[in-house]
């Protein structure tokens, strides 16, 4: 998928040039930066990142009763919401920004009193680990700032971190990875040989192992290692197998199925929409167009049979065939 975001200038070792490669490299760069920012030790900073460090903890341990989907009887009785800052720090809240020890949340997740401790035993949620509690404590002391969902935060090109092992940095993404390793007191693994490298890349990008011919071609390529590997990546990203492999993630998110579900689970003809999605990936359709055509392709002023077909997205849900 393409987008209006600027393409990465990563070397051919990662990107190899081309529209696919540049967009993938940009996403990797942004993702690696997020990992560094999420790990204070790795980033050399004490700032705790809500989306990466805190939201997953609250979602896993607390949102069952104190989140958006409060379905149990105990949850419905509780006024506390931890997914919305205004409610988490309000008069019925459990967080005092800037003062962790005065916050009911800290008491609840640290107390030895089983009647007060959260999450409660009957929730079947694991008790928070000491390092997780410390993260929450530091976050509260830093002001308990929340963040919007990541999808609503515009991506930006981060500063490239400085690292000690400069010899291992061939492109900006390497710098982020090595910074994270150094923050954890670790060092990079030895560089993989060509047979291992092409196997990893092919499995990652297509879900299939490389053919013997592809392996031998890469192993015997006399070109500079970065250039040779760049050619492998370009070939894989341009392959039908790449589109098929990564289309699966959208099909899963859209709940695609070849049957209708429920008690009869009868067959239905949805493979034509599946093929539309595959072709969209294969032709690198811009993501905004990809979503617009699926949600309202029949209402577009320039609607075609293909844009109307795209709205098969709405037909992926289970369908009952019983009378009445």
N, C-alpha and C positions, 0 to 999 in steps of 0.2 A: 504494500500500500504506500502510495506517495502522500505527501502533505505539503503545506506551505512552509514548514520549518526548514531552516537552512541545513544543507547537507554537511556531513562531517568531512574534514580534510584528512582523515586517517589514511595511513599508507596502504598500499595494496596488500600488505600482509593481513590486514583485517578486512578491508573493503574491496580492493581490487578494481575500483572504479565502477561506474554504471549506476543507474538510478536506484535499483534494488539495494546495491551494496552501500551506497551513501546513506540511504535512509536507515538501513539496519545498523550501520556503524553509529549514526547519530543517536539512535535509540539506546544502543549499548553504552555509548559515552554518557548519556543522561542517566541511565540506570546505574552505572558504576558510580557516578557522582552521588546519586541518592544513597547508595550503600555506604559510601564514605561519610556522608553527612549524618547517616543514621548511627554511626559508630563513633562516639566521642573520642575513644582512645585512638582509633585509626586516624581520625581527622585532626587530632591535636587540639580539640575543642571540648568544652564541658557542656555545650548546649545539647539538650535532649530533643530529638525530633519527634513530634507527636505522631505523625502518620506512620513512621517506620518503627518507633520504639514503644509508644504508648497505646495507640489505637488497637493494635493486634492483641495486647494484653487485656484491655477492657472488653474488647469484642469476645474474646475467648472465655474469660472468667466472669464477666459482669453483665453483659448485655442480655443474657437470658432473662434476667429479672429487671435490669435497669437500662434497657435499651429500647429500640423501636418495636420489637416484636415480643411484647410481654404477654405470654399466653397462659402461664400457670396462675393458680389462685393466689399464691404468695406474691407473684410479680404484680398482679393487678391491684393488690393492696398497697404496694409501695408507690410513693410519690416521687422517689428519687430516679432521675434519669442521668446517666453518665455519658450519653452520646451527644448531648446538646450542652454546650458550655453554660448558657444562661440558666439552665436548670441544675447543672452540676454544682455551680457556685452560688446559687441563689439561697433564699432563706430555708428552703427545704433541701439544699444541696449538702454535699459531703466534702467539698474541697474549699480550702481557704487559700487563695492564690498568694504565694510568697511565704506561707507558713505551713509546712508539711505536718509538723507535730500538733498543730491545732486543727488539723483536718480529720474529720470522722473517717474518711477513706483509709488513711494510714492506720488509725486505730483498728479498724475492722480487719485489715489484711495482715496485721501483726499480732493481734491479741491471742493469748492462750485459752481464753474463754470460748469453748466450742459453741456456746449459745449465741455469741456475738460475732464469731469469726466468719469472714467472707473469703471465698465463696463457701456456702454452707455444705455440710457433708452430703445432704440429700440431693444436691445439684449434680453430684458426680463430676465436679470440676476439680482439677488439681490445685492444691494450695500453691500460691505464688512462691517462687524461689527467692532466696535472699537477694540475688543480683537484680531480679525483676522488681522487687520491692524498692531497692535502692534507686532504680531508674525512675519509678513513680515518685519517690520522695524528692529526687533532684528536679524532676519536671515541675512538681508543685512549687518548690522553692524558687524556681526560675519564673514563676508567674502562671503556671498551668495554662499556657496558651494552646488553643486548639487550632487545627488547620482544616480547610475545606477538603472534600474528597479530592484525591490526586488528579482526577480527570478535569477538575475545574481550576487547577493551578497551571498557568502557562509555563511550558518548559523554557529553560534558559541555558545558555552555554556556560558551564561552571569553570572556575579557575582550575588549572591543572595542578595537582598537589606535587610538592617537592618530595623526592624520595632519596634514600641513601644508595640503593642499588640501581644507579643510573644506567649501568650497562645492560640491564634487562628491559629498558624502555625503548621500544621501537616505534611506538605511536602513543597518542594520548591515553587510550584505553589501558595500556600496560601500566601507565603511571597510577591510575586509580586502583587497579588490582594490587600492585605492589605496595601502595600506601596502606591498603587494608591489611595486607599480610604483615607489613612491618609494625602496624599498630597492634597486631596480635602476637608480636614476637616471633613471627614465622618468616621464612624465606621462600622464594619461588622454587618450584620443582625444576628438575633438569628439563631442558628443551626436548620435546618429543621428536623421534625420528620421523622420516617422511611417511613410512607405512602406517605408523600410529596416527599421525596427523591427518592423513586423508581419510582414515577410517572414522576418526572422531568427527571431522567436518561433514562427511557424507551422511553419517547416522543422524547428526544434529539437524541437518538441513533437509534431508529427504526421508528420514526414518528407515532407510535401507543401507546395507553395507555396500561399499564400493565394489565394482567388478574387478576381477584380476587385471584386465586390460587397463582400467583407469589407474590402478595402483602402480603398475609397471610404468605407465606413461609419466606419472608424477615423480616416481623414484628416479627415473632416468632423464628427467628434464634437466638440461645443462644450464638453464637460466638461473639468475640470482634467486636464492630461496624465497625472498619476498615476492618476487615477480611470479615465480612458479606456483606458489601457493595462491596468489591473487587470481591466477588463471583458473585454478581449481574452484575457488569460491564463485567466480563469475559463471563458470559452467554450471555449477550446482544451482545457483540462484535463478538461472535462466531455464532450468529444466522443468518439465511437467511434474516430476516427482516432488519438487519443492512446493509447487502450488498445491498439489494434492495433500502433502503432509501438513502444511500450515492452514489449509482450508478447514481441516478437522476441528481446529480450535473454535472457529466461528460457528461451524455446524453444531458443536456441542453447546456453545453459549446460546444459540438460537433454538435449541431443543429439536434439532432435525431428527426425523425418524421415517422409516419406510412403512410403518404401520401406525394405526390410529390410537393404540393404547386402550385402556379400560378392559372390560371383560372379554370382548370379542377380538380386539387387537387385529382388526382386518387390514389388509394391505391398502396403501394409497399411493398415488402417483406424485411423489414429491421429488423424484430424482432430477427432474428438469430444473427445479430451483437450485438443487445441489450443484448441477453443472453450471448454472449461471454464476454461482458464487465462485466456483473453481476458475471459471474464465475471467472473473473480475480480478482474482489474485494473479492469474497468469499474465494478464495484460497490464497489471500495475495500476488499476483504477484508483483515482484519488479517494481517500477515505470519506470525505464529505459526500461525494457523489455516490459512493457505495452505500452509505446509510440512507441518503435521501431516496434513492431509487427503490430500496427495499420497503421503506415506510410509506412512500407516497408516489411511487413510480407511475401509477395510473392517472395521477392528477397533474403531472407535469405538462407545461404548454407544448413541449416537444415529445410527448409520450409516444413510445413505440411498443411493438410486441415484446421487446426485450425488457423495457422498463416496467411494463405491466407484469411480465413474468417474475421480475424481481420481488414483487409484493407477495409472492408465495411465502415470504418470510412470516407473514401473519398466519399462515396455515399450519405452522409447525406444532402447535399445541395439541394435546390429546383431544380426541373427539369421540363422544359416545354415540352409538348408533341405535340405541334403544328407542322404542316408541314413546311418545308423550313428552 
